[in-house]
């Protein structure tokens, strides 16, 4: 029998400190990234400036793609920390911390605190959850609510069965059912109807596999009424204030996103399955270690959560596989259940002091090194790609990146050796430290350096034009970074998200109107269709034009 060398409290507080350090450090080291970070930050900034929490707007136009809860939370963060990068990302950091607490507690309940520690660490340090937790985007907050809802539903079911068997008080069952209902309502207010569907389908799948799948109809009605009351409140308030246009626009966007590849974000049917493998790195490798014998470690709770997790993963992956618009974060909710399954496999190795296979360790090392090498090679790849558009683009990483990458790769090799030596806990700890170094390198060096080439030139040119009192228009492209950091509305011409006035291109030079665009095709089209424009300069991938008389 394996004996724990550290107490549960010691493990918990050590991991909590690590999590806070992991998530809070370097939160403000990088500018916000186009598109999503700048979209949400701009909407929240306008809420704060206008002191209007009922109107979500960007660039002086209504933004009806997402419900309001995340924007409300981000606005509060801006009020506390100021309108800056840290304030924009703080809500995701808090969501990540609360998810850590939830997974540790739940894992400790269904198994023991070692399993809780493994589960929380695996989720925290997986590639895509790590990126989302340190980004000013909706997904991690959404994941928090649907995870809470799903597991409160399960705990409610356990308590309800105990009540039926023991004929005791049912008070605790109502508490957990109420919490689940509230969380579903909040999830819908965060990202839309999937906030209710994912927990219900995950829990419903578990009930179908149960020998006694019965549901108390009174409880069901209570859950539906409470969650819908919270979820619908925003839409009713909006309807009372502005009519049905918000609802029409919201459902129109959801429909177009599912049926049409918006902004060119298409992909094959298996796109999200590939993303799942990539997003779970470096822990994906442990899926190779699955053996039927590991099922013997499942108790009634872990077996139930395994069923819920499998249904949850399957529903999300299949649903978004049929969606025409494909983006990696659309299926980001799967990493809680996916990390649960991987953690069970790792826990089995720890419990039995079994050696991790050479195949698993090889995949673990190779996949980690490949990601590191791909990031190092990004400048060369970018230069080759942009040469096709005759764009002079020279990206160079600072020397610190190579040092940090060396440390990361070294720790990954050490972790692999520890897994092969049956020192599973040390291997997990070493991987967590490697992930921390990778995260610091990403947000302190990779992202700022890349953005200094990819979006900063445009922001600088816009600030220069505004210093001269010029008016600005974008031609067939959008940069939300320019809107957020430029701090003034921009005329958008020929974009899918904004209605623009093309007539401004027929005005004279005295209007002092500057037009910005990107890529060679748009430059050539602008010159061909609007002969009054004159090219002034090209900086990076961006071109600046001015209206000129002939």
C-alpha positions as CSV (number, residue, x, y, z in Angstrom):
1,X,0.0,0.0,0.0
2,X,1.3,3.4,-0.9
3,X,1.7,5.8,2.0
4,X,1.3,9.5,1.5
5,X,4.4,11.5,2.7
6,X,2.7,14.8,2.8
7,X,-0.6,15.8,4.5
8,X,-3.6,16.8,2.4
9,X,-3.4,20.4,3.7
10,X,0.3,20.6,2.8
11,X,-0.4,19.4,-0.8
12,X,-3.5,21.6,-1.2
13,X,-1.9,24.8,-0.1
14,X,1.3,24.1,-2.0
15,X,-0.7,23.6,-5.2
16,X,-2.8,26.6,-4.5
17,X,0.3,28.8,-4.2
18,X,1.6,27.3,-7.4
19,X,-1.7,27.8,-9.2
20,X,-1.9,31.5,-8.2
21,X,1.8,32.0,-9.2
22,X,1.1,30.1,-12.5
23,X,-1.9,32.2,-13.4
24,X,-1.2,35.6,-12.0
25,X,2.4,36.0,-13.1
26,X,3.0,37.7,-16.5
27,X,-0.7,38.5,-16.9
28,X,0.0,42.0,-17.9
29,X,3.3,41.3,-19.7
30,X,1.8,41.1,-23.2
31,X,-0.6,43.4,-25.1
32,X,-4.1,41.9,-25.8
33,X,-4.2,39.7,-28.8
34,X,-6.5,40.1,-31.8
35,X,-9.3,39.2,-32.2
36,X,-11.1,37.9,-29.1
37,X,-9.1,39.5,-26.3
38,X,-9.5,42.9,-27.9
39,X,-13.1,42.4,-28.8
40,X,-14.2,41.5,-25.2
41,X,-11.9,44.2,-23.6
42,X,-13.3,46.9,-25.9
43,X,-16.9,45.9,-25.1
44,X,-16.2,46.0,-21.4
45,X,-14.3,49.2,-21.6
46,X,-17.2,50.9,-23.3
47,X,-19.5,49.6,-20.6
48,X,-17.3,51.2,-18.0
49,X,-16.9,54.5,-19.9
50,X,-20.5,54.9,-20.8
51,X,-21.7,53.5,-17.4
52,X,-24.2,51.4,-19.2
53,X,-24.4,47.7,-18.4
54,X,-27.4,47.0,-20.6
55,X,-25.8,48.0,-23.9
56,X,-22.9,45.8,-25.3
57,X,-21.3,47.8,-28.1
58,X,-18.0,47.9,-30.1
59,X,-17.0,50.7,-32.4
60,X,-20.3,52.5,-31.8
61,X,-22.2,49.5,-33.0
62,X,-24.3,46.9,-31.1
63,X,-22.4,43.7,-30.3
64,X,-25.0,40.9,-29.9
65,X,-22.8,37.8,-30.5
66,X,-22.4,37.0,-26.8
67,X,-24.5,37.3,-23.6
68,X,-23.3,39.9,-21.0
69,X,-22.0,38.1,-17.9
70,X,-18.4,38.0,-18.8
71,X,-18.4,41.6,-19.9
72,X,-20.0,42.6,-16.5
73,X,-17.3,40.7,-14.7
74,X,-14.5,42.2,-16.8
75,X,-15.9,45.7,-16.4
76,X,-15.8,45.2,-12.6
77,X,-12.1,44.0,-13.0
78,X,-11.4,47.2,-15.0
79,X,-12.9,49.3,-12.3
80,X,-10.6,47.7,-9.7
81,X,-7.4,47.3,-11.6
82,X,-7.8,50.0,-14.3
83,X,-8.3,49.5,-18.1
84,X,-5.2,47.4,-18.8
85,X,-4.1,44.0,-19.8
86,X,-4.1,42.6,-16.2
87,X,-7.6,43.8,-15.7
88,X,-8.7,42.3,-19.0
89,X,-7.3,38.8,-18.0
90,X,-8.0,38.8,-14.3
91,X,-11.5,37.1,-14.6
92,X,-10.0,34.2,-16.5
93,X,-7.3,33.9,-13.8
94,X,-9.9,33.8,-11.1
95,X,-11.9,31.2,-13.1
96,X,-8.8,29.0,-13.4
97,X,-8.1,29.2,-9.7
98,X,-11.7,28.3,-8.8
99,X,-11.5,25.4,-11.3
100,X,-8.4,24.2,-9.5
101,X,-10.2,24.3,-6.2
102,X,-13.2,22.5,-7.6
103,X,-11.2,19.7,-9.2
104,X,-9.0,19.2,-6.2
105,X,-12.0,19.0,-3.9
106,X,-14.0,16.8,-6.2
107,X,-11.0,14.5,-6.9
108,X,-10.3,14.2,-3.2
109,X,-14.0,13.2,-2.6
110,X,-14.3,10.6,-5.3
111,X,-10.8,9.0,-4.7
112,X,-8.3,10.7,-2.4
113,X,-6.3,13.9,-2.3
114,X,-3.5,12.5,-4.5
115,X,-6.0,12.0,-7.3
116,X,-7.4,15.5,-6.6
117,X,-3.9,16.9,-6.9
118,X,-3.1,15.0,-10.1
119,X,-6.4,16.1,-11.7
120,X,-6.0,19.7,-10.9
121,X,-2.4,19.8,-12.1
122,X,-3.2,18.0,-15.3
123,X,-6.0,20.4,-16.2
124,X,-4.0,23.5,-15.1
125,X,-0.9,22.6,-17.2
126,X,-2.6,21.3,-20.4
127,X,-1.8,23.5,-23.3
128,X,-5.2,25.0,-24.3
129,X,-6.6,25.4,-20.7
130,X,-3.3,27.0,-19.8
131,X,-3.6,29.5,-22.6
132,X,-7.3,30.2,-21.9
133,X,-6.7,30.7,-18.2
134,X,-4.2,33.5,-19.0
135,X,-6.3,35.1,-21.7
136,X,-9.0,37.7,-21.5
137,X,-11.6,35.5,-23.2
138,X,-14.9,34.0,-22.2
139,X,-14.2,30.3,-22.3
140,X,-12.6,29.6,-18.9
141,X,-15.4,31.4,-17.1
142,X,-17.9,29.4,-19.1
143,X,-16.0,26.2,-18.3
144,X,-16.2,27.0,-14.6
145,X,-20.0,27.4,-14.6
146,X,-20.7,24.3,-16.7
147,X,-18.3,22.2,-14.6
148,X,-19.9,23.4,-11.4
149,X,-23.4,22.7,-12.8
150,X,-22.4,19.2,-14.0
151,X,-20.9,18.0,-10.8
152,X,-23.5,19.7,-8.5
153,X,-26.1,17.7,-10.5
154,X,-24.1,14.5,-9.8
155,X,-23.7,15.3,-6.1
156,X,-27.4,16.1,-5.9
157,X,-28.2,12.7,-7.4
158,X,-26.0,10.9,-4.9
159,X,-27.6,12.8,-2.0
160,X,-31.1,12.1,-3.4
161,X,-30.4,8.4,-3.6
162,X,-29.1,8.4,0.0
163,X,-32.3,10.2,1.1
164,X,-34.5,7.6,-0.7
165,X,-32.6,4.8,1.0
166,X,-32.3,6.3,4.5
167,X,-35.6,8.3,4.5
168,X,-33.7,11.2,6.1
169,X,-33.7,14.9,5.5
170,X,-33.7,16.0,1.8
171,X,-32.4,19.5,2.6
172,X,-28.9,18.9,1.1
173,X,-30.4,17.6,-2.1
174,X,-32.2,20.9,-2.7
175,X,-29.0,22.8,-1.9
176,X,-27.1,21.0,-4.6
177,X,-29.9,21.1,-7.1
178,X,-30.3,24.8,-6.6
179,X,-26.5,25.4,-7.0
180,X,-26.6,23.3,-10.2
181,X,-29.5,25.3,-11.6
182,X,-27.9,28.7,-10.7
183,X,-24.7,27.6,-12.4
184,X,-26.5,26.5,-15.6
185,X,-28.3,29.9,-15.7
186,X,-25.0,31.7,-15.2
187,X,-23.4,29.6,-17.9
188,X,-26.1,30.5,-20.4
189,X,-25.6,34.2,-19.5
190,X,-21.9,33.7,-20.2
191,X,-21.9,32.1,-23.6
192,X,-25.4,30.9,-24.6
193,X,-27.7,27.9,-24.6
194,X,-24.8,25.3,-24.4
195,X,-24.3,26.4,-20.8
196,X,-27.5,24.5,-20.0
197,X,-27.2,21.7,-22.6
198,X,-23.7,20.4,-21.7
199,X,-24.4,19.7,-18.0
200,X,-27.9,18.3,-18.7
201,X,-26.7,16.0,-21.5
202,X,-23.6,14.8,-19.5
203,X,-25.8,14.1,-16.4
204,X,-28.6,12.7,-18.6
205,X,-26.1,10.3,-20.2
206,X,-25.1,9.0,-16.8
207,X,-28.7,8.5,-15.8
208,X,-29.4,6.5,-18.9
209,X,-26.5,4.1,-18.0
210,X,-27.9,3.9,-14.5
211,X,-30.0,0.9,-13.6
212,X,-32.5,3.3,-11.9
213,X,-32.6,6.4,-14.1
214,X,-35.7,7.9,-12.5
215,X,-35.8,11.7,-12.0
216,X,-38.1,13.3,-9.5
217,X,-40.5,15.5,-11.7
218,X,-40.8,18.2,-9.0
219,X,-37.0,18.5,-8.8
220,X,-36.8,18.7,-12.6
221,X,-39.4,21.5,-12.8
222,X,-37.6,23.4,-10.0
223,X,-34.3,23.1,-11.8
224,X,-35.8,24.2,-15.1
225,X,-37.6,27.2,-13.6
226,X,-34.7,28.4,-11.6
227,X,-32.1,28.1,-14.3
228,X,-34.3,29.6,-17.0
229,X,-35.3,32.5,-14.8
230,X,-31.6,33.4,-14.5
231,X,-30.8,32.7,-18.1
232,X,-33.8,34.5,-19.7
233,X,-33.6,37.6,-17.4
234,X,-31.1,39.4,-19.6
235,X,-33.0,38.7,-22.8
236,X,-36.3,40.0,-21.2
237,X,-34.6,43.1,-20.0
238,X,-33.1,43.7,-23.4
239,X,-36.4,43.1,-25.1
240,X,-38.1,45.6,-22.8
241,X,-35.4,48.2,-23.5
242,X,-34.6,47.7,-27.2
243,X,-37.2,45.5,-28.7
244,X,-36.6,42.2,-30.4
245,X,-33.6,43.3,-32.6
246,X,-31.1,42.0,-30.0
247,X,-32.6,38.6,-30.0
248,X,-32.8,38.5,-33.8
249,X,-29.2,39.5,-34.1
250,X,-28.1,37.0,-31.5
251,X,-29.8,34.0,-33.0
252,X,-28.8,35.1,-36.5
253,X,-25.1,35.1,-35.4
254,X,-25.5,31.6,-33.8
255,X,-27.1,30.3,-36.9
256,X,-24.5,31.7,-39.3
257,X,-21.7,30.5,-37.1
258,X,-23.0,26.9,-37.2
259,X,-24.0,27.0,-40.9
260,X,-21.3,29.2,-42.5
261,X,-17.5,29.3,-41.9
262,X,-17.3,32.9,-40.5
263,X,-14.2,35.0,-41.2
264,X,-12.8,32.0,-43.1
265,X,-12.6,29.8,-40.0
266,X,-13.3,26.4,-41.6
267,X,-11.8,23.0,-41.2
268,X,-12.3,19.3,-41.8
269,X,-14.9,17.3,-39.8
270,X,-12.2,15.9,-37.5
271,X,-10.9,19.3,-36.7
272,X,-11.9,19.3,-33.0
273,X,-10.7,15.8,-32.5
274,X,-7.3,16.9,-33.6
275,X,-7.5,20.0,-31.4
276,X,-8.4,17.8,-28.4
277,X,-5.2,15.8,-28.9
278,X,-3.2,19.0,-29.3
279,X,-4.8,21.0,-26.6
280,X,-4.2,18.3,-23.9
281,X,-0.5,18.3,-24.5
282,X,1.8,17.2,-22.9
283,X,-0.6,14.8,-21.1
284,X,-2.1,13.4,-24.3
285,X,0.6,10.8,-24.3
286,X,-0.9,9.1,-21.3
287,X,-3.9,8.1,-23.3
288,X,-1.5,5.5,-24.8
289,X,-1.2,4.0,-21.3
290,X,-4.8,3.1,-21.0
291,X,-5.4,-0.6,-20.1
292,X,-8.6,-2.4,-19.3
293,X,-7.1,-3.4,-15.9
294,X,-7.1,0.2,-14.8
295,X,-10.9,0.0,-14.6
296,X,-10.5,-2.1,-11.5
297,X,-9.6,1.1,-9.6
298,X,-13.0,2.7,-10.4
299,X,-15.4,3.0,-7.5
300,X,-19.0,4.0,-7.9
301,X,-18.2,7.7,-7.9
302,X,-15.3,7.6,-10.4
303,X,-17.3,5.2,-12.6
304,X,-20.2,7.7,-12.7
305,X,-17.9,10.6,-13.4
306,X,-16.2,8.5,-16.1
307,X,-19.6,8.0,-17.8
308,X,-20.5,11.7,-17.4
309,X,-17.1,12.7,-18.8
310,X,-17.3,10.4,-21.9
311,X,-20.8,11.6,-22.7
312,X,-19.7,15.3,-22.2
313,X,-16.7,14.9,-24.5
314,X,-18.6,13.0,-27.2
315,X,-21.5,15.5,-27.3
316,X,-19.2,18.6,-27.6
317,X,-16.9,17.0,-30.2
318,X,-19.7,15.8,-32.4
319,X,-21.7,19.0,-32.1
320,X,-18.8,21.2,-33.1
321,X,-17.7,18.8,-35.8
322,X,-20.9,19.6,-37.6
323,X,-20.4,23.3,-37.1
324,X,-19.2,25.1,-40.3
325,X,-17.2,27.6,-38.2
326,X,-14.3,25.9,-36.5
327,X,-12.1,27.5,-33.9
328,X,-9.9,25.7,-31.3
329,X,-11.6,27.3,-28.3
330,X,-15.1,26.3,-29.4
331,X,-14.6,22.8,-27.9
332,X,-12.6,24.0,-24.9
333,X,-15.2,22.7,-22.4
334,X,-13.9,19.1,-23.0
335,X,-10.7,19.5,-21.1
336,X,-12.2,19.1,-17.6
337,X,-13.6,15.7,-18.4
338,X,-10.7,14.8,-20.7
339,X,-8.2,15.6,-17.9
340,X,-10.3,13.5,-15.5
341,X,-9.8,10.4,-17.7
342,X,-6.1,11.1,-18.2
343,X,-5.7,11.6,-14.4
344,X,-7.3,8.2,-13.7
345,X,-4.6,6.6,-15.9
346,X,-1.8,8.5,-14.2
347,X,-3.3,7.7,-10.8
348,X,-3.3,4.0,-11.7
349,X,0.5,4.2,-12.4
350,X,1.0,6.0,-9.1
351,X,-1.1,3.6,-7.1
352,X,0.6,0.5,-8.4
353,X,4.1,2.0,-8.8
354,X,3.9,0.8,-12.4
355,X,6.3,1.8,-15.1
356,X,5.0,4.1,-17.8
357,X,5.6,2.5,-21.2
358,X,8.4,3.7,-23.4
359,X,5.8,4.5,-26.1
360,X,4.0,6.9,-23.7
361,X,7.2,8.5,-22.6
362,X,8.4,8.9,-26.2
363,X,5.2,10.5,-27.2
364,X,5.3,12.7,-24.1
365,X,8.8,14.0,-24.9
366,X,8.5,14.2,-28.7
367,X,5.2,16.2,-28.6
368,X,6.6,18.7,-26.1
369,X,9.9,19.2,-28.0
370,X,7.9,19.5,-31.3
371,X,5.8,22.4,-29.9
372,X,8.9,24.1,-28.6
373,X,10.7,23.7,-31.9
374,X,7.7,25.0,-33.9
375,X,7.6,28.2,-31.8
376,X,11.3,28.7,-32.3
377,X,10.9,28.2,-36.1
378,X,8.0,30.6,-36.3
379,X,10.1,33.6,-37.7
380,X,11.4,31.5,-40.6
381,X,7.9,30.1,-41.3
382,X,6.4,33.7,-41.2
383,X,9.0,35.1,-43.5
384,X,8.4,32.3,-46.1
385,X,4.7,32.8,-46.0
386,X,4.8,36.6,-46.3
387,X,7.3,36.6,-49.0
388,X,4.5,35.5,-51.3
389,X,2.8,38.9,-50.7
390,X,6.1,40.8,-51.2
391,X,6.1,41.9,-47.6
392,X,9.4,42.6,-45.8
393,X,8.9,40.9,-42.5
394,X,11.8,40.1,-40.2
395,X,10.9,38.5,-36.9
396,X,13.7,37.8,-34.4
397,X,13.3,36.2,-31.0
398,X,15.1,37.6,-28.0
399,X,17.9,35.4,-26.6
400,X,15.9,34.7,-23.4
401,X,13.6,32.5,-25.4
402,X,16.4,30.0,-26.3
403,X,17.5,29.8,-22.6
404,X,13.9,29.2,-21.4
405,X,13.3,26.6,-24.1
406,X,16.4,24.8,-23.1
407,X,15.2,24.6,-19.5
408,X,11.7,23.5,-20.6
409,X,13.1,20.7,-22.8
410,X,15.5,19.6,-20.1
411,X,12.7,19.3,-17.5
412,X,10.5,17.4,-20.0
413,X,13.3,14.8,-20.4
414,X,13.8,14.6,-16.6
415,X,10.0,14.1,-16.2
416,X,10.0,11.3,-18.8
417,X,12.9,9.6,-17.0
418,X,10.9,9.9,-13.7
419,X,7.8,8.3,-15.3
420,X,9.9,5.4,-16.6
421,X,11.5,5.0,-13.1
422,X,8.0,4.6,-11.5
423,X,8.4,8.0,-9.7
424,X,5.0,9.2,-10.9
425,X,4.4,12.0,-8.4
426,X,7.8,13.5,-9.1
427,X,7.2,13.2,-12.8
428,X,3.9,15.1,-12.5
429,X,5.6,17.8,-10.4
430,X,8.5,18.1,-12.8
431,X,6.0,18.5,-15.7
432,X,4.1,21.2,-13.9
433,X,7.4,23.2,-13.4
434,X,8.2,22.7,-17.1
435,X,4.7,24.0,-18.0
436,X,5.2,27.0,-15.7
437,X,8.4,27.9,-17.6
438,X,6.7,27.4,-20.9
439,X,3.9,29.7,-19.8
440,X,6.3,32.4,-18.7
441,X,8.2,32.1,-22.0
442,X,5.0,32.3,-24.0
443,X,3.5,35.4,-22.3
444,X,6.7,37.3,-21.5
445,X,8.7,36.7,-24.7
446,X,6.9,34.9,-27.6
447,X,3.6,36.8,-27.6
448,X,4.9,40.4,-27.0
449,X,7.6,39.9,-29.6
450,X,5.2,38.5,-32.2
451,X,2.6,41.3,-31.5
452,X,5.3,43.9,-32.0
453,X,5.4,42.8,-35.6
454,X,1.8,41.6,-36.2
455,X,-0.4,44.4,-34.7
456,X,1.8,47.1,-33.1
457,X,2.8,48.7,-36.5
458,X,-0.9,49.3,-37.2
459,X,-1.5,50.7,-33.7
460,X,1.5,53.1,-34.1
461,X,0.4,54.3,-37.5
462,X,-3.1,55.0,-36.2
463,X,-1.8,57.0,-33.3
464,X,0.4,59.0,-35.7
465,X,-2.6,59.8,-37.9
466,X,-4.8,60.8,-34.9
467,X,-2.0,63.1,-33.8
468,X,-2.4,64.9,-37.1
469,X,-6.2,65.1,-36.7
470,X,-7.0,62.5,-39.5
471,X,-10.0,60.4,-39.9
472,X,-9.5,56.6,-40.2
473,X,-11.1,53.8,-42.2
474,X,-10.3,50.1,-42.5
475,X,-10.7,48.5,-46.0
476,X,-11.9,44.9,-46.0
477,X,-10.1,43.8,-42.8
478,X,-10.6,44.3,-39.1
479,X,-8.2,44.9,-36.2
480,X,-9.9,45.1,-32.9
481,X,-6.5,45.9,-31.4
482,X,-6.6,49.2,-33.3
483,X,-10.1,49.9,-31.9
484,X,-9.2,49.0,-28.3
485,X,-5.8,50.7,-28.2
486,X,-6.7,53.5,-30.7
487,X,-9.5,54.5,-28.3
488,X,-11.8,56.0,-31.0
489,X,-14.3,54.5,-33.5
490,X,-13.0,53.5,-36.9
491,X,-15.0,53.4,-40.1
492,X,-15.2,49.8,-41.3
493,X,-15.5,49.1,-45.0
494,X,-16.5,45.8,-46.5
495,X,-16.4,43.7,-43.3
496,X,-18.7,41.0,-42.0
497,X,-19.1,42.5,-38.5
498,X,-19.7,46.2,-39.2
499,X,-21.7,48.3,-41.6
500,X,-19.4,50.8,-43.4
501,X,-20.0,53.8,-45.6
502,X,-18.0,53.3,-48.9
503,X,-19.0,56.8,-50.0
504,X,-16.2,58.3,-47.9
505,X,-13.8,56.9,-50.5
506,X,-15.2,59.4,-53.0
507,X,-14.4,62.4,-50.9
508,X,-11.5,64.8,-51.4
509,X,-8.1,65.0,-49.8
510,X,-9.2,68.0,-47.7
511,X,-11.2,65.6,-45.6
512,X,-7.8,64.1,-44.4
513,X,-9.1,60.5,-44.5
514,X,-6.6,57.7,-44.1
515,X,-7.4,54.2,-45.2
516,X,-5.7,51.1,-43.8
517,X,-5.7,47.6,-45.2
518,X,-3.8,44.4,-45.1
519,X,-2.4,41.8,-47.6
520,X,-1.5,42.4,-51.2
521,X,-4.9,41.5,-52.7
522,X,-6.8,44.1,-50.7
523,X,-4.2,46.7,-51.6
524,X,-4.5,46.0,-55.3
525,X,-8.3,46.0,-55.0
526,X,-8.5,49.3,-53.2
527,X,-6.3,51.0,-55.8
528,X,-8.3,49.5,-58.7
529,X,-11.7,50.2,-57.4
530,X,-11.0,53.6,-55.8
531,X,-8.6,55.7,-57.9
532,X,-8.7,58.6,-55.5
533,X,-6.5,56.8,-52.9
534,X,-2.8,57.1,-52.8
535,X,-0.4,54.6,-51.1
536,X,1.7,56.3,-48.4
537,X,3.6,53.5,-46.7
538,X,3.7,49.8,-45.9
539,X,4.7,48.7,-42.4
540,X,4.8,45.0,-41.8
541,X,1.6,43.5,-43.2
542,X,-0.3,46.8,-43.1
543,X,-0.6,49.5,-45.8
544,X,-1.6,53.2,-45.2
545,X,-3.4,55.1,-48.0
546,X,-4.8,58.7,-48.2
547,X,-7.4,60.2,-50.4
548,X,-5.9,62.3,-53.1
549,X,-7.2,64.6,-55.8
550,X,-6.4,63.9,-59.4
